[in-house]
Amino acid sequence: MTDHGLQIALLRPEIPQNTGNIGRLCVNTGTRLHLVRPLGFSLEDKYVKRAGLDYWPHLDLSVWEDVDAFTAGVERSKLRFFSTRGRRSFWDCPFSQGDILAFGNETSGLPERLYGDFEDSAYYIPMPGEHSRSYNLANSAAIVLFEALRTVSALKTPTDSSGV
């Protein structure tokens, strides 16, 4: 990991392409990725690997058996949850080094009990569109991660602009 120590956690992700894209995002930003079972796919899935390209072997990855093991195994004060049901905008999140940015799955979001257990750590991304329900998981992770990186001033000037 880089000096920012930021991490992303996907709780019960279902779509391998989203997880692959987020894995690639994590490699490119020096961010650890936590995957919390059950997963809606195998980590050997060709879609995870295709979306993650040749970045996947370089990913700093932790896989947890379930939500309870994850929340017991990490520093709870560093958990920040992002959901359409969050109480405050992610712009109001007090990001700091080492935060764990946690996202629920694509169809049902975060496990229900987390909204009560971590209500003061639940944030949403504003959606001003008229027919808005939610953003794509990979897009949400990127939006939040880059705001966290900006906030903790950890994003370095790019050295290579050859890719998109």
Steps between C-alpha positions, in 0.01 A plus 500: 500500500601859455523756776128581488409154635150526351317175441184395318268227626234334287241324712347204318570625145300326227630619163852387407560782253444762772741324733758471222471871423532589868803273530664688215412831668660376821824396330525835323451696822693281746183404684431166674181319400294294744243256362241375746323172427271377374617602154267471202783352292828312526822696525615285209212636291609611154294819533687609815828438322388669179383815680811502720727440202859421591467704820334223702825320602626830648193558715539526879199279578341372820203262488274465805257216573210727595401847619545411868856378446578814299361752751671313786832478312546865402522823696131588537570872546650506148188358332306736273190357329357628173142433403195669352365475856789688660410789729749759376663590170840346434630857470443526876696183577805573719738293286837419654796278426424133544123528454316196368243604240229233509232435239212254489407279208338601176143385568437536873775729628639465849375240747207655688653482849798714395271802461430484873845393614677771299235766442743784569743357243253460211520740206334540160613638165255768380290405196327806357354314199122476474490120467793416729514183711869426533838525334694203369713343776830550317413864429400558862827353626698724264305814593545444872861383481613804303323736739673322789836522321446869433404559862803322645720665232648168396458509125834550331560659162476233229831392351354323197202619302506217244175340613146602573 
